C-alpha cells in the first residue's frame, strides 16, 4: 500500500520556476534579430500592450462621440440647418468649434480617424488570433509527453507518493482512474528504458478555442456594424401630425399615419407610466397594419423601424359664419399666406414657429369681405387645461395690416368658440391634439449584429468561468525499495487558482485511495 510520505500543495518550500518539458513549444522564444519591416509590424500587432492601447483609444473615441454634439444625419446637404448647428456649437466651444468641425468631431463615427482606428483594431485582432492559433492547436492536439521530475516538482500544486509497492502498469492504471473521475483527458508514454511512465492530463482544453470564437464574433460585430452604416439609412426627427400619412422616402412604397397618441399615468395621476402611439401602415390605398408602440417597442415594417422619440402639442382650428358654414383659412408662411388644408377637424396648427418668448407659435388668416383677420397664436404648455377644454392657446387678433394694435388679446375661452370683437359673426373653434417626433431607420444587418454580439458575450462569459487545467505526472521505479514505484503529480490552472488548489487536493486524495486499493 502507499506510504504516508505524501505532500499536497507544498507551500513551505519556495516554488521553483517550472522548466518546460523537452520538445515543448517555448513561449516567447528568441527568433534572432530581424530588421524586416513585415516582422516588425507582425510583432507590434501581436503585442498585448499595443492591443490594450488600441482598445482604450477606441473606447475614448466612442466616449468622446457621446460628449461632443453630433450632427444629425444628412445635415451637410442643408446649409441653413448646418450653419444653425455650427452657430450653436460656437456658443459652447467658441473659436475651437471650427477646428472641431474641420477635424470631424461633430460627425465622429463617420470620420476618417475613427474608421481608421476601427480598421486597425480589427487588423490587430486578426493578427493576434493567427499568431496564437498554431501553438494552441498543438497544445490541444499533441501535448508534450517528455518532461522531467524537476519540471513537475517546481509547480506550486503537487503531490508525491514514495515507495508505493506496485508495478508501473498498476500505478498508471490507478492514476488514470483517479484523473478520469475528475473529468480529465489522460495521455501517457513509457520511457524507452521501461523504468518510467510520463502521464499528461488536461480538462476543458476546448475552452482555449472560445477565445477565437469571441474574437471572430467581435470582428463580425464591427464589420457588420460598419456595413449597416453604408447599406441602411436613418431619418431623425420626422414629424407625424395626427391623421396625416407620411412617406419617409428611400424607395419605400408605403406611408405611416399617426392615429392616436396618449400618455398613461400611474394611479397618482402625476407620474408618467408610459408613452403610447398608435400607427397605421397604408399601402396600395388601404390600411395593412396597425400597432400601438411604446418607447422601446417600435413599429417594424419591411425592414424599417419607427421609433417614438418625442411629442409636441398641436391644434386644429375651424372658422364658421353665423349659419355654421365652414370658411376657408390661410396659413401664414415666410412667402405669404397660402390656403390651409382643411380636414374634418379643421386646419392644422403645427406651432412650428417661435414667439418672442421662445414659445411654440403659429399664424392663421381669415379673409372676411373687405378685410382679412390675422390670428397670432401661442401655445402655453405650462397652463393647465382639462381634456374636455380648449387647448391653452394665447391669441392676438389683427385687422388688415394694423399689426401694432391687436383688436383682441388673451387666452381663448376654456370652452366654446372664440369670437373676435367687431367680427362676432365669425366663430373660431379649437381642438387640441398631439404630433409625434419619430426616428425612422432601416438597419439590414441589425439581426446579424445582435447574433454576433450574443456569441461574443457568451464566449467571453464562458472563458471567464471555464479554466484550462493541466496536470503532469511521473511514475518511476524506486531505487530505494525494489518492487515499488515513486509517483510525482503536479498541476497548473490558467484562472481561478484558489478553486484549483481545492480541486487538486481532492485529486491527490483520489490518487492516494486508488493506490491504496491497488
Buried (B, 14 or more C-beta within 10 A) or exposed (E): EBBEEBBBBBEEEEEEEBBBBEEBEEEEEEEEEEEEEEEEEBBEBBBEEBBEEBEEEBEEBEEEBEEBBBBBBEBEEEEEBBEEBBEEBBEEBEEEBEEBBEEBBBBBBEBEEBBEBBEBBBBBBBBBBEEBEEEBEEBBEEBBBEBBBEBBBBBBBBBBBBBBBBBBEBBBBBBBBBBEEBEBBBBBEBBEEEEBBBBBBBBBBEBBBBBBBBBBBBBBBBBBBBBBBEEBBBBBEBBBBBBBBBEBEEEBEBBBBBBBBEEEEEEEEEEEEEBBBBBBBBBEEEEEBEBEBEEEEBBEBEEBBBBBBEBBBBBBBBBBEEEEEEBEBBBBEEEEBEEBEBEEBBBBBBBEBEBEEEBBBBBBBBEBEEEBBBBBBBBBEEEEBEEEBBBBBBBBBBBEEEEEEBBBEEBBEEEEBBBBEEBEEBBBBBBBBBBBBBBBBBBEBBEBBEBBBEBBEBBBEBBEEBBBBBBBBBBBBBEEBEEBBBBBBBBBBBBBEEEBBEBBBEBBBBBBBBBEEB
